[in-house]
Amino acid sequence: MATYTYKALDTQGREFTDTISASSRANVLERIVARKLIPVSVEETGKPAEGKTRFSFRGMHISKRDVEGFTRELANLLAAGVPLSRALNILAREASNPAAKKQWSQVRDCVSEGMSLAEALAQWPKCFPPVYIAMVRAGETGGFLDLVLSQIAQFRSREQDLKGKVQAALVYPIILAILATMILVFLLTFFIPRFSSIFAEFGGSLPDLTRAIVAASELITKYWLIILILIVLIAVSLRRAMVREEGRLAIEKFILRCPLIGIGVARFALVRFCRMLGTLVESGVPLVNSLKVAREAIGNQTLAATVSGAIEQVQSGTSLAKSLSDCPQLFPGSVIEMVAVAEESGRLDKELVRLAGAYEEELDRHLRMTVALVEPALLFIMAAVVGTVVIGMLLPIFNLQELIR
């Protein structure tokens, strides 16, 4: 049983606050009504020890595909007029993934106990991010939950396609970088030590380039464990920096300053923002609320911070286009002009969705161009590094006669 804190009014309007132990929220409401009180609020303040594992699925995994299927099927059931609790029961019964079956059942139980769907889904932030919850809450408030869920499913599907394109574009450059690193490590740890021992037998002075390469080889072979530990520490430090807000902002600003990568990140954020904002406005969500939700969909805190100022301007009565004009890195001048025209013509939602599609195509072209430039650049760097090592080890051979003396 869990502990609940409730507020209630008696027949004379006096307010009472108390705590009670019960098995569910619904049970608390029944006991409050049995005392001839009018419940005002009920909040869970304590959970039993076994409740700590209520939302834990060890050894089981709920994929994004499961969440997308849940969202789409729930939207279809609600659009067909099926009550929410019955729709959740159907989804829990029909789920093939054991982890998903258990989670959908618990969502159903939470809704049956009196929670809203948004509150119930918020219990699982790893599966349902804040943007998802905010859209569901807006749909429940406006009475168009089925439409919002359908839009969420479409948005997540398009977003996964876009992420897939980005990941596919990065595969070959990453493989090239890993291959170049492996070749360099092989040369420095296996190939060069054998040559350096031969040169040591001959005696004589080695060229500066050869000495530098031999020194690097000796450094890696003697202190490889320390170097490995340093690499791990650097990786852990970067990961911790990404968790902290200051470190994450610093890394994001650095990425945005990179010539090709920064533009791609900004365009990716623009596509997500426009599609989310257009979807929400089309669903009937007020513009300010839509902007707050779309800001979370950007996925980049540095760019999201610039949108926060635009939200404040819209709240004070400024047009959306003028408010967004203060964020040139995220919203180019052409986008501002198109948004301004769309506001004047009353088709802002359709224009935002169209912009998302147009810039998604531009992002795809930008990714292909970036990969087309990165591939030969990596090949050139790999050839230059390997060639430098080989030349450095061949230089003493050209002076072999002098070394023998």
ZAMARGU-4260 file (C-alpha; in steps of 0.2 Angstrom, whole numbers, plus 5000, padded with zeros to 4 digits):
<rodrens>
0) 5000/5000/5000 | 5005/5018/4997 | 5003/5034/5007 | 4993/5048/4999 | 4990/5066/5005
5) 4973/5073/5001 | 4964/5089/5003 | 4945/5089/5005 | 4930/5101/5010 | 4916/5097/5022
10) 4898/5102/5019 | 4901/5118/5027 | 4916/5122/5016 | 4930/5119/5028 | 4946/5112/5021
15) 4954/5097/5028 | 4972/5090/5024 | 4977/5073/5030 | 4987/5057/5025 | 4980/5040/5021
20) 4987/5023/5016 | 4978/5015/5002 | 4981/5002/4988 | 4976/5015/4974 | 4970/5033/4971
25) 4953/5026/4967 | 4952/5018/4985 | 4957/5035/4993 | 4943/5044/4984 | 4930/5031/4989
30) 4936/5033/5008 | 4935/5052/5007 | 4918/5051/5000 | 4913/5039/5013 | 4917/5052/5026
35) 4905/5064/5018 | 4919/5075/5012 | 4922/5083/4995 | 4939/5078/4988 | 4950/5093/4981
40) 4966/5085/4977 | 4975/5068/4980 | 4994/5066/4979 | 5004/5051/4982 | 5018/5055/4994
45) 5025/5038/4999 | 5027/5021/4990 | 5030/5004/4998 | 5047/4995/4996 | 5040/4984/4982
50) 5034/4999/4973 | 5052/5003/4968 | 5052/4990/4956 | 5035/4994/4949 | 5042/5003/4934
55) 5058/4992/4932 | 5059/4980/4917 | 5076/4972/4920 | 5081/4960/4906 | 5067/4967/4895
60) 5068/4982/4883 | 5054/4993/4875 | 5060/4999/4858 | 5055/5016/4850 | 5046/5005/4837
65) 5035/4998/4851 | 5031/5016/4858 | 5027/5022/4840 | 5016/5007/4837 | 5007/5010/4854
70) 5004/5028/4849 | 4998/5025/4832 | 4986/5011/4838 | 4980/5021/4853 | 4976/5035/4841
75) 4966/5024/4829 | 4956/5016/4844 | 4952/5033/4851 | 4947/5040/4834 | 4935/5025/4832
80) 4926/5030/4848 | 4934/5017/4860 | 4935/5024/4878 | 4953/5027/4884 | 4954/5014/4897
85) 4946/5001/4886 | 4959/5006/4872 | 4973/5004/4884 | 4967/4987/4889 | 4966/4981/4871
90) 4984/4987/4868 | 4990/4979/4884 | 4982/4963/4879 | 4988/4963/4861 | 5006/4968/4864
95) 5018/4955/4859 | 5033/4962/4869 | 5032/4956/4887 | 5040/4972/4893 | 5028/4983/4883
100) 5013/4972/4888 | 5018/4975/4907 | 5020/4994/4904 | 5004/4997/4894 | 4995/4987/4908
105) 5002/4999/4921 | 4998/5014/4911 | 4980/5007/4910 | 4980/5005/4929 | 4986/5023/4932
110) 4973/5030/4921 | 4959/5019/4930 | 4965/5026/4946 | 4961/5043/4941 | 4977/5050/4932
115) 4977/5058/4916 | 4985/5050/4902 | 4999/5063/4902 | 5002/5060/4920 | 5002/5041/4918
120) 5015/5041/4903 | 5026/5053/4913 | 5030/5039/4925 | 5041/5032/4911 | 5052/5046/4905
125) 5064/5035/4895 | 5050/5029/4884 | 5040/5045/4883 | 5050/5061/4883 | 5044/5078/4889
130) 5039/5083/4871 | 5028/5068/4870 | 5020/5071/4887 | 5017/5090/4883 | 5008/5085/4867
135) 4997/5072/4875 | 4993/5085/4889 | 4989/5098/4876 | 4978/5085/4867 | 4969/5080/4883
140) 4966/5099/4887 | 4959/5103/4870 | 4949/5087/4868 | 4958/5081/4852 | 4969/5068/4860
145) 4966/5055/4845 | 4972/5069/4833 | 4987/5073/4843 | 4992/5055/4846 | 4991/5052/4827
150) 5002/5068/4824 | 5015/5061/4837 | 5016/5045/4828 | 5019/5053/4811 | 5031/5065/4819
155) 5041/5051/4827 | 5041/5041/4811 | 5048/5056/4801 | 5061/5059/4814 | 5067/5042/4814
160) 5069/5042/4796 | 5079/5058/4797 | 5090/5051/4811 | 5093/5036/4800 | 5099/5046/4786
165) 5111/5056/4797 | 5118/5039/4804 | 5119/5031/4787 | 5129/5046/4781 | 5141/5045/4796
170) 5145/5026/4794 | 5158/5027/4780 | 5168/5042/4787 | 5168/5034/4805 | 5174/5017/4797
175) 5188/5027/4788 | 5193/5036/4804 | 5194/5019/4814 | 5204/5011/4800 | 5216/5025/4799
180) 5219/5024/4818 | 5221/5005/4817 | 5234/5006/4803 | 5244/5020/4812 | 5244/5010/4829
185) 5250/4995/4820 | 5264/5004/4811 | 5270/5012/4828 | 5269/4997/4838 | 5274/4982/4827
190) 5282/4989/4811 | 5293/5003/4817 | 5301/4994/4833 | 5309/4981/4821 | 5316/4995/4810
195) 5323/5005/4824 | 5332/4990/4831 | 5341/4988/4814 | 5346/5006/4814 | 5353/5005/4831
200) 5364/4991/4826 | 5371/5002/4812 | 5374/5016/4823 | 5376/5034/4816 | 5363/5048/4817
205) 5346/5046/4811 | 5336/5060/4802 | 5325/5071/4813 | 5309/5064/4805 | 5314/5046/4809
210) 5320/5050/4827 | 5303/5058/4830 | 5293/5043/4823 | 5304/5031/4833 | 5302/5041/4849
215) 5283/5041/4846 | 5284/5022/4844 | 5294/5020/4860 | 5282/5031/4869 | 5267/5020/4864
220) 5275/5003/4867 | 5281/5008/4884 | 5267/5018/4891 | 5252/5011/4881 | 5243/5007/4897
225) 5244/5025/4904 | 5239/5032/4887 | 5224/5020/4887 | 5219/5026/4904 | 5221/5044/4899
230) 5209/5041/4884 | 5196/5033/4895 | 5197/5047/4907 | 5195/5060/4893 | 5180/5050/4887
235) 5172/5050/4904 | 5176/5068/4907 | 5167/5073/4891 | 5152/5062/4895 | 5151/5070/4912
240) 5152/5087/4904 | 5138/5082/4893 | 5127/5079/4908 | 5131/5096/4916 | 5122/5110/4908
245) 5138/5121/4907 | 5148/5108/4898 | 5134/5103/4886 | 5131/5121/4881 | 5150/5123/4878
250) 5151/5108/4867 | 5135/5113/4858 | 5142/5130/4854 | 5159/5122/4848 | 5149/5110/4836
255) 5138/5125/4830 | 5154/5134/4825 | 5161/5120/4815 | 5159/5125/4796 | 5149/5110/4789
260) 5143/5101/4805 | 5136/5117/4813 | 5125/5120/4798 | 5119/5102/4798 | 5115/5103/4816
265) 5105/5120/4814 | 5095/5113/4799 | 5091/5097/4809 | 5085/5108/4823 | 5075/5119/4811
270) 5066/5103/4803 | 5061/5097/4821 | 5055/5114/4827 | 5045/5118/4811 | 5037/5101/4810
275) 5032/5100/4829 | 5026/5118/4829 | 5016/5115/4813 | 5008/5099/4820 | 5003/5107/4836
280) 4996/5123/4828 | 4986/5112/4815 | 4979/5102/4830 | 4972/5118/4838 | 4985/5120/4852
285) 4987/5139/4856 | 5003/5147/4848 | 5012/5151/4864 | 5009/5133/4871 | 5015/5126/4854
290) 5031/5136/4854 | 5035/5130/4872 | 5033/5112/4866 | 5042/5114/4850 | 5056/5122/4859
295) 5059/5106/4868 | 5059/5097/4851 | 5074/5106/4845 | 5086/5095/4854 | 5100/5108/4856
300) 5100/5119/4872 | 5109/5133/4864 | 5097/5135/4850 | 5082/5132/4861 | 5088/5146/4872
305) 5086/5158/4858 | 5068/5152/4855 | 5064/5156/4873 | 5066/5175/4870 | 5055/5173/4855
310) 5041/5165/4866 | 5042/5180/4877 | 5040/5192/4863 | 5025/5182/4856 | 5017/5183/4873
315) 5019/5202/4873 | 5010/5203/4856 | 5024/5203/4844 | 5021/5193/4828 | 5030/5176/4827
320) 5040/5180/4812 | 5047/5196/4820 | 5051/5186/4836 | 5060/5172/4827 | 5071/5185/4817
325) 5082/5187/4833 | 5088/5169/4830 | 5097/5170/4813 | 5108/5154/4816 | 5092/5144/4817
330) 5080/5154/4806 | 5087/5160/4790 | 5080/5176/4783 | 5070/5167/4769 | 5062/5156/4783
335) 5057/5172/4792 | 5049/5180/4776 | 5039/5164/4773 | 5033/5163/4791 | 5028/5181/4790
340) 5018/5179/4774 | 5010/5163/4781 | 5004/5173/4797 | 4996/5186/4786 | 4987/5173/4775
345) 4981/5163/4790 | 4990/5147/4785 | 5004/5146/4797 | 5002/5127/4801 | 5003/5122/4783
350) 5017/5133/4779 | 5027/5126/4794 | 5024/5108/4789 | 5029/5113/4771 | 5045/5121/4777
355) 5050/5106/4788 | 5048/5095/4772 | 5058/5107/4761 | 5072/5109/4774 | 5073/5090/4777
360) 5077/5088/4758 | 5090/5102/4760 | 5097/5093/4775 | 5098/5077/4765 | 5108/5086/4751
365) 5119/5094/4764 | 5123/5078/4772 | 5127/5070/4755 | 5139/5085/4751 | 5147/5084/4768
370) 5150/5065/4766 | 5157/5068/4748 | 5169/5081/4755 | 5174/5071/4771 | 5178/5055/4762
375) 5192/5061/4751 | 5198/5072/4766 | 5200/5057/4777 | 5208/5047/4764 | 5220/5061/4761
380) 5224/5062/4779 | 5226/5043/4781 | 5238/5043/4766 | 5248/5057/4772 | 5250/5050/4790
385) 5255/5033/4783 | 5266/5040/4770 | 5275/5051/4782 | 5278/5036/4793 | 5285/5026/4779
390) 5295/5040/4772 | 5302/5043/4789 | 5308/5025/4791 | 5315/5024/4773 | 5326/5040/4775
395) 5339/5031/4784 | 5340/5018/4771 | 5345/5031/4758 | 5360/5035/4770 | 5364/5017/4774
400) 5382/5019/4768 | 5385/5033/4780 | 5376/5023/4794 | 5387/5008/4792 | 5403/5019/4794
</rodrens>
